[in-house]
Amino acid sequence: MKRFDTPSLLILRDKVEANIDKMIQLGGAKLMPHVKTHKMDVVTQLMIDKGIQRFKASTLAELEMVARCRASEVLLAHQIMGQKLIWFQKLKDQYPHTKMCLLVDCMEVAEEIQRELKEVDVYIDVNVGMNRTGIQPGEGLKELIAYVKKCSNMKLKGLHVYDGHITDVGLNEREQRVADCFEGLQEYMDPHWEMIAGGSPAFSVHRKSPDRTLSPGTSVFWDWGYGEKYTEQPYEYAALLLTRVISKPAPDLITVDLGHKGVGAENPLPLRVKFYEHPDLEWVSQSEEHGVLRTSMPGKYKIGDILQGVPYHVCPTVNLYDKAYVVNNGEYEGTWAIPARNRNISVC
C-alpha cells in the first residue's frame, strides 16, 4: 500500500465480481445496470462477460463507453436536446452494433427528436414523486404517449419510472411506498412495452415483480450509505479510499491528505467517509486537500500511515478520479482507467 499515491481509489476486483454475481442472482435476465457508479469499461466488460447485455447511462461519454464494449443496448437515462441530439445521432451511426435509446418527458423534446434524429427507440420518463424529471401520470402522459406512438422516427418501448426518493430503511416501508407510487401506472402500459424501474434502494422490491426491468448502479461497488440502510442486500464494499497521515498538529488530532476534492462532499462532514478499521477517529474538519480527525488513541498513528475508508456515496467519489488501483484477493493487479468521468466523446 505504501507505494500507492494518496488520496486514491482502491478497487477490490474479487468483491466487484462477487457483487455482480449477486446482482445477477437476484435480478436475473431483468437487469439493466446503471454505469454512472463505476464509469469504467473494465467493469462494464466484466458484466458483459457474465451475461449482462443492457445498460443505462447518464452522459454521452458513459453511453459511448458502453458501446465501445459492444453491449447490445444502452439507454441514455437523461433527457437531451439541441447539440447533444446531434452528437447522439453521430454516436448511434458510429456504433451500429449497440442499440441506443433515449428518454423523453415532454412534448417539446419529443418534437425535437422527431425533427432531428433518424429512427430511435424511446421510453417515456414518468415522475412518481421524486420530482427531478419525468411527466406526472394523467392527461399529459396520455397525450405524450399518443404523440410518440404516431411519430415516424420514434418507436415507443415503454415507461421509465425512477423512484430514487424512496429511501426508507425498512424493507416493508419501501414495499408500501413503491406500491403507492406505482399504483395505476398499468393503465398507461401497452402489453408489449417494458417498465424500467428501481435503482439500488428499491431493487429489493422491484425484483419481485416479473414485469419490471431493474437498473441498480451502486450495487457493483456498494457504499457506506446504502450498506447501513439496506441490510437485506448482500453486497460488499468493493471501492475504498486510501489516504495518508501527513501531520499530527495536536496531541489528539491527525491530518490526512483526503480533502473534499477526494471524496463525494455533498453530504455533511460526518457522512463522507468512514474509517471502518479505526472507530476511534472522528471528523473535525475538511478543506480542499486536508482532512482533520480527532482520535482517542493518539499513539496509534504515525506520519506516513495509510488508512482505508469507505465512501458514504461512491458514485460522485469515483467521478473524482482518473484511475483506480486494483487488488484481487489481496494481490495488486495494476490500475483501471475511469474513462467516462471526463465527459469526452469521440464525435465532438
N, C-alpha and C positions, 0 to 999 in steps of 0.2 A: 504493500500500500504506500510505502514512503516514496516510491518513485512516481506516484501519480501526482498530477497537478491538483491544486485545490483553489477555490471550490470547484467541484466537478461532479458529474453524474455517473453513477455506477449502475450497470445493468447486470442482473443475475440471470444469465441465459437459462439455466435449468429451471428456475422458477417461472420465467416467461413462458417456456414451453409447457410447464405444468398448468399454468393459468389458462393457456389456450386450450389444452386438453379438457380442463374442467368446463370451460365455456362451451365447447362442443358437446360434452356430455350432457350439459343442462339445456342447451339451446338447439342442438342438432342441426337439421337442414334449414331451420328458420333464421339462421344467423345472417346479419348484415352488419358486422362490426364497424364502429366509427374509428377512423385512423387519426383523429385530431389529438388523441392522447400521445401516441408514440411518434408519429410523423417520420417513420423510418421505413425504407424499402426492405431492409433485412427482416424486420418484424412482420411486415406485410407478406413477404415471401414465406416466412415460417407458417403463417396462417394458410396461405395458398397450398403449401406442401402438405398440410394436414386436412385439406379438402374444402376450405372456405374459399368461395369464389366471388362473393358480392360484398361491397363495402360502401360506407358513407364517408364523405369528406366535407370539410368546411371551407376550404380555399381551393383555388385553381391549382396551386402548387401541390397540394395533397392529392387532388384528382389526377394530376399528371404522374405523380409518384406511383399511384395505384396502377395506372395504365402502363407505365414502364415495366411493372411486374407482371403484365399480361393477365390481370384478373378479368373475369368475364363481364363484370358490371360494376359501376360506381355511380352513386347518387351524390350530386353536389347539394348538400342539405343547407344551403344558404342562398336565398333568392338573389339573383344577379340581374343586372340591366346594363344598358349602354355599352361601353367598350368591353366590359367583361363578357358580354354575349358574343362579341366578335372573336375574342380570344378563345372562348369556349368552343365555338364552331371550328376554329383552326386546330384546337387540340383534338376535337372529335374526328376531323379529317386525318390528322396525323397518326392517330391510334385506332384504326377501324376495328381491331380485334377486341376492344373493350367498349361495351355499350355504356354511354354516358347519359345520365338522366338529370333532370332539373326539378326544382320545386317552384311552385307559383302560388301566391296567396291573394292576388288582387287582379282586377280586370286590366289595369294599366300595363302590368308586366306581361300578362298573358297576350295582350295585343302586340306588345313589342316582340315577344318571342315569335309570334305568328308572322310578323313582318320580316324579322332579321335572320331567323335560323332556317336551316333545312329541317327535315323531319327529325323529331326528338321525342323521346318518352318523358312524360312529366307526371309528378304527383302533386296533388293539392295539399298545401300545408294548412292544417286545422288548429286553431287556438282553443284548447280546452281548459285554460286557466293560467297558463304560465305568463301570458301577456307580453311575450317577447316578439314573436312573429306569428303569422297564421291568420286565417279568417275564421270568425266565430261561426258555429253552427246556426243555421237559419236561412232566410230567403237569399241572403248574399251568397252563401255557399252553394245553394241550388242554382243560382244564376251563373256563378263561375263554372260549375260543373257543366251546365248546359252549353256555355260558350266554348269551353275547351273541347268538348265532345264533337262540336261541329267544325273545329279548325282543321284544315288540311295538313298543317305542318306539325301538329301535336297529337300524340297518342296518349290518352289518359290511362295511367296504370293503377291508380288508386289514391289512397289518402296517407299522408304523413302526419302523425299525431304525437308530438313530443310532449311529455309530461314531466319535465325536469323540476317542476315546482313541488312535486310530491316527494318529500324527503323525510317522512315520518320514520322514526326509529323502529317502531313495532311493525312487524310484517302484517298483522291483522289490520292495523290502521291504514297501511299502504294499500292493502287489498280493497278496503272500503272506499278510499278516496279514488282509486283507479276506477272502480265500478261506477261511482258517482260521475266522474268526469267523462267516461266513455258511454254513459247511458244515452241511448237514442242515436248514436252515430251510424248504426246499421241501416237506418232508413236512407242514408245518403250513398250507401255502398252498392255497387254492381256485383253480382255473384262472381264475376271473373276478375275483380280487382283485388289488390293487395292492400293491407293496412300495416304500415311500418310504425311501430310503437316501442317505447320502452328503452331508455338509456340504462345505465347501471343501477340507479336506485330502484326503479320499478321492474327490473329484469326478472326478479323472483316471482312477480305477479304475472307479467305478460307471458312468460314461458309456459304457463298453464293453459293458455288459450291457443288452440291448434291453428287458428286463422290469423295470427299476428306474426309479423316479421320482427325480429329482435335486433337492436343496434346498440349493444353496450360498447363503451370505449375504455373506460378506466380499468375494467377487469383485467386487461392484459398486463398492467403494471401494479394495479391496486394502489391505495394510499391510506394514510392515517385517517383522513376524514371519513372515507367510506368504510374502512376497516373497523372503526369503532362503532359506526352506526348500523351497518348491515351485516350483522354477525352470522346470519344464515347463509351468506355467500362464502364459498370455501376458498377464496383466493388468498395468495400470499404476497407479501411485499417483494417486488421484483425490481424496483428502481429506488436507489438510495442516493443520498447526497454525502459527499466527502468534504470535510473541512478540517483545517489545521489550526491548532492553538498557536497564536502568534504573539501573545502578550499576556502578562498577569499584572494588570495595573493596580490591583489592591489585594489584600490578603484573601478576600472571599470572592474575587472576580477573575474570570478568564476571558480573553478576547479571541475569537476565531475569525477566519477570513471569509465567512459566509454573511455577506450583507444582503440587502434586499434586491441587489442585481443578480443574485444567485439562487433565489427561491421565489416561487409564486407568492406575491406580497399583497394580494387583495384582501386577505383576512387580517384581523388584529394580530399583533406580535405573538401572543401565546399560541396562536393557531397557524403557524407557518411551517415549522419543522420540529419533530420530536426525536430526541436522542434516546432511543429506547434502551440502550445499554447503560445509560447514565441518568438514572432517575433523580439524582441529586441536583441536576442542572436546571436552572430557572432563568428564562429570558429577562434581561433588564432593558436592553435597547438594541436597535439595529439601524445602521446607516448604509450608505451605498456599498462599502466594501468591508464593513466590520460588523460583527455580532458580539455583544457583551452578555455574558451569562454569570449568574451568581451560583456558587457552589457551597455546600456544607462540608465538603471534603477537599479543601484546597491543596493538600499534599498529594492528591491523587493524580494531578495533571502536571505535565512538563511541557515547556516550549517545544514545539515540533510534533506533539502528539496529534494523530489523526482520529477524528471522530466520525462515526456514521450516523446519519439521521434519515428519518422517513418524512418526506414532504406531506403536508396536510392536503394539498391539492396538486397532484402530479402533472396534470395537463399543462398549465402555464409554466410550471417549473421546467419540464422538458423543453419547452419552447425557448428557453433562455440559453441553450447550449448548442454548439455546432457538432459536437461529438459526445459519445459516452464510452467510458471504459467498460469492458465486458469480462465478466468472470463466469466460468461454467464449472459447477461442482468444486469450487474453491480454487480453480486454476485460471490464471489470466490468459485470455484469448486474443486480446487486441482491442480495437476500437470499432464502434459503429457510427457512421455518419448520420446526421439528422437533417436530411436534405430539404424537407418540406417546411422547415421552420422559417426560412427566409423569404417565402412567397415568390421566389423566382420561377418563371415558366419559360419554356424554350421558344414560345411563339411571339414574344414581345421584348 
